[in-house]
Amino acid sequence: MRLGEPKGFPVYTVARLDPERALVLLNSDPAFTAAWQFILRPGDTTATRLIVRTRARWKPDIALELVNNLLIPPGHFIMERKMLLTIKALAEGERR
């Protein structure tokens, strides 16, 4: 299964899927490699914690360093926050 568009955006593949426990997506590009993990940790009988981690590595390049360290983090934060709020609402049975 693939996530993303080959035209300018990373394409992720499912590297690991443990139903109700974990989803790990990997992107392997010659210039950019990334892993995106979604882990479920059981809490008490009424709660589950969702942990999301992202790791990325890229070939040394001054332009990529600037983009990946200055431009990507704010956009990624906005996108991921919206995604997590939507997941929370869906998990709690709220309609959007």
C-alpha positions as CSV (number, residue, x, y, z in Angstrom):
1,M,0.0,0.0,0.0
2,R,1.3,3.5,-0.8
3,L,0.6,6.9,0.8
4,G,1.5,10.1,-1.1
5,E,2.0,11.2,-4.6
6,P,5.2,10.6,-6.6
7,K,5.0,14.2,-8.0
8,G,6.9,16.2,-5.4
9,F,5.8,14.5,-2.2
10,P,7.3,11.5,-0.5
11,V,5.6,8.1,-1.1
12,Y,5.3,6.0,2.0
13,T,4.8,2.3,2.2
14,V,3.5,0.2,5.1
15,A,6.6,-1.3,6.7
16,R,4.8,-2.8,9.7
17,L,1.2,-3.3,10.7
18,D,0.2,-4.7,14.0
19,P,-3.6,-4.3,14.2
20,E,-4.6,-2.3,17.3
21,R,-1.0,-1.8,18.2
22,A,1.3,-0.1,15.6
23,L,1.5,1.2,12.1
24,V,4.9,2.1,10.6
25,L,5.3,3.9,7.3
26,L,8.6,4.2,5.5
27,N,9.7,6.4,2.7
28,S,12.9,5.5,0.9
29,D,14.1,8.1,-1.6
30,P,17.7,8.5,-2.8
31,A,17.8,12.0,-1.2
32,F,15.4,11.6,1.7
33,T,14.5,8.7,4.0
34,A,11.8,9.0,6.6
35,A,9.8,6.8,9.1
36,W,6.4,7.7,10.5
37,Q,5.2,5.6,13.4
38,F,1.8,5.4,15.0
39,I,1.8,3.4,18.2
40,L,-1.1,2.6,20.5
41,R,-0.4,2.2,24.2
42,P,-3.2,0.8,26.4
43,G,-4.1,3.0,29.4
44,D,-6.8,2.2,31.9
45,T,-10.1,0.7,30.9
46,T,-11.3,4.0,29.3
47,A,-8.2,5.3,27.5
48,T,-5.6,4.6,25.0
49,R,-2.6,6.7,24.2
50,L,-1.6,7.4,20.6
51,I,2.1,8.1,20.2
52,V,3.3,9.5,16.8
53,R,7.0,9.7,15.9
54,T,8.7,10.9,12.8
55,R,12.3,10.5,11.9
56,A,14.0,11.7,8.7
57,R,17.5,11.7,7.2
58,W,18.7,13.3,4.0
59,K,21.8,13.6,2.0
60,P,24.0,16.6,3.1
61,D,22.9,19.6,1.0
62,I,22.7,23.2,2.1
63,A,19.3,23.8,0.4
64,L,17.8,20.6,1.9
65,E,19.2,21.6,5.3
66,L,17.4,25.0,5.1
67,V,14.1,23.5,3.8
68,N,14.1,20.6,6.3
69,N,15.1,22.6,9.3
70,L,13.2,25.9,8.7
71,L,10.3,25.4,6.4
72,I,9.1,21.8,6.9
73,P,8.6,21.8,10.8
74,P,5.9,24.5,11.0
75,G,3.9,23.0,8.1
76,H,4.3,19.5,9.5
77,F,3.2,20.7,13.0
78,I,0.0,22.2,11.5
79,M,-0.8,19.1,9.4
80,E,-0.1,16.6,12.2
81,R,-2.0,18.6,14.8
82,K,-5.1,18.6,12.6
83,M,-4.7,14.9,11.9
84,L,-4.4,14.0,15.6
85,L,-7.4,16.2,16.5
86,T,-9.5,14.4,13.8
87,I,-8.3,11.0,15.0
88,K,-9.3,12.0,18.5
89,A,-12.7,13.2,17.5
90,L,-13.4,10.0,15.4
91,A,-12.2,7.7,18.3
92,E,-14.5,9.5,20.7
93,G,-17.4,9.2,18.3
94,E,-17.7,12.9,17.5
95,R,-18.9,13.9,14.1
96,R,-16.9,16.5,12.1
